[in-house]
Amino acid sequence: MAKSLRSKTKLAARRRKAHMSHYAVADAERTARISERIMAKAAAKEDAEGDAEMEAEGDEEMKEEPKKISTSAPRGSRREEWRKSKGMEARPKLKGQNKLGRPISRHKAGKTKRRR
C-alpha cells in the first residue's frame, strides 16, 4: 500500500535527510553569507544615522501634524485614470433605459432576472 506524505515514517526520513545531506551544508553557507552582508549594511547605516541624529533634533520642534487622508470616498481605478489622461470624464454619463422604461442605474437594480 502507498504511504501518505504526512505519515510519521516519511516525515522522519525527510527530517534526517535535511540535516545530513549536502544541501544542508550549502544552505548553512548561504545563510552565513547573507547574515554577514546584512550585518555590514547595518553597521554602515548606524554610522550614517549618528550624523543625521544631530540635525534631526532641531527638526522635531518644527514638525507639524500630517494632513489626514480620507479613506471613505471611492478611489479611482486604472480605467478612470486612463480616461482622465485622455481628457474624458472619469465615469461617463449614463444614457438609455432598462426594460421597464426607467433610467439605467449603476447598480442594475430592478426586476430580478434569476430566482434562486
N, C-alpha and C positions, 0 to 999 in steps of 0.2 A: 504494500500500500504506500501511497505517496505521503510524505510528511509536509505539514504546513510550514511556511517560512517563519511562523511565530512559535513553533514548537521549541521546547526547552533545549533539546539536543542541538538543533540548528543554531539557536541563539548562542549557546555556549561555544560551539565550534567557531562561529564568526567572531566572538569576543576574543578567543585565543589567537586567531589569525591576525586580528587587528594589532595586537601587541607584539607578536613575534615575527611579523613579515618585514620585508624590506620597504614596504610602503610606510610603515610606522617610522622608520629611520628617516626617510625622505620628508615625511610630514613634520617631524621634530626639527630637522634642519631648516625647513621653510619657516616654521613658527619662530625659530631663533632669529633668522634674518629679518623677518618683519618686525619683531619686537625691538631689535637694535635700531632699525630705521625710525620707528616711532619714538623711541627714547631720544634719538639725536634731534628729531624735529621738535620735541617738547623742550629740550634744553635750549635750542636756538630761540624758540618762542618766548621762554622765560626771560632771556637776556633782553629781547626787544621790548617786552612788557615793562621791564624795570624803568626804561626811559619814558615810556608812554604814561606811566602812573604819575610822574611828576607833573606832566601837562594836564592830565585828566582831573586833578584836584580842583583847579580853577574852573573847569567847565561844569562841574556838578552844580555849582551855585547858580549858573545861568541857564541850566537845563529847564525846559518847560514841559508841561504835560502834553503828550502826543494827542493829536486830534482823533476823536473816536470815529471808527468806521462802522457804518450801518450795515448790518447783515440781514436785515429783514426784507429788503426790496429784491425784486427779481434781478439776477445778474445776466448780463448779455452773453449769448452763445457765440461760437465762432461764426455761425451763419450771419448773425446780426452784425458782428464786427466787419465781416466781408461786405455786407450790404452798405454799411456806413462808409466804408473806404471808397466804394464806387459812387457815392453821392445819393444813394437810395435811402428810403425810410427803413429803419431797423425792422419794423413789423409793418408790412403793407396793410392798407385799409381793406377791410372785408367788404366784398360786394356780392350780391346774389341772395338767394333764398333757399331754404330747405324744402323738403317735400310737402311740408304743411303750410308753405307760403310765408313763413316767418324769416326774419333776417338770420343769416348764418352767424353762429357764435363760435368762440374759440373752443369751448368745452364740449361741443356737439351734444348739448342737452336736448331732450325731446323724447319722442316715442322710442321705446327700446326696440332694437332690431331682433334680438335673440332672447328667448326665455330660457332660463336655466332651472 
